[in-house]
């Protein structure tokens, strides 16, 4: 019997603390993408609403840039994001910000979800899928199969090999982990001053094999102005605008 079965037997659902990482520089956007309006609301607010609405989330910690802490705290207060526990200043890298976030959750938390603030279209179903899988397997990340042929390219710009598309996936967030495991993995990565683009990479370093669940094509990351346009079209197609 797995942990998820025990949760069901007890009549409750597994819950996690959600760390929303919003400390990026938005260089490719040209302006702060998290305050950009998506369907009339800031991107960050839409992301927060998704986690606020999930019964699988018990608290939310937002990690943002130092100068943005008061602004983000006000945004949460003005829009009744009641699960907000803390708004904290992040580090110089994504990995440092994630470590600060997981270190800021309430003591005794069993599961921690780490999510890109720039993924505002995350669905309640995906949050549930990731949390319940992590309750069973201690770590779970959503993935999307690669549809394009992937090539390895050398420093001279020439192709040096082909990656097997059948075993290659695009990784999304939320990524949900056993709290003790992810705190330890991120701490080790910080000690080694490693630059990691996603949090499951820290788990890889420890030798732990992270479980995967089906991601969602709509769960795009807002990186450029074009992504913002696509996100608005997706919201319209879902009847949310």
Secondary structure, DSSP 8 states (H G I E B T S, - for coil): --HHHHHHHTT----EEEEEEE----TTTSS-TTTSEETTEEHHHHHHHHHHH-TTEEEEEEEE-GGGHHHHHHHHHHTT-TTEEEEEE--SSHHHHHHHHHTTS-TT--EEEEEETT-TT--HHHHHHHHHHHHHHSEEEEEEE--S-EEEE-TTS-EEEEE-GGG-EEEEEEEEEEHHHHHHHHHHHHHTT---SSTHHHHHHHT---EEEE--TT-----SHHHHHHHHHHHHHTT--
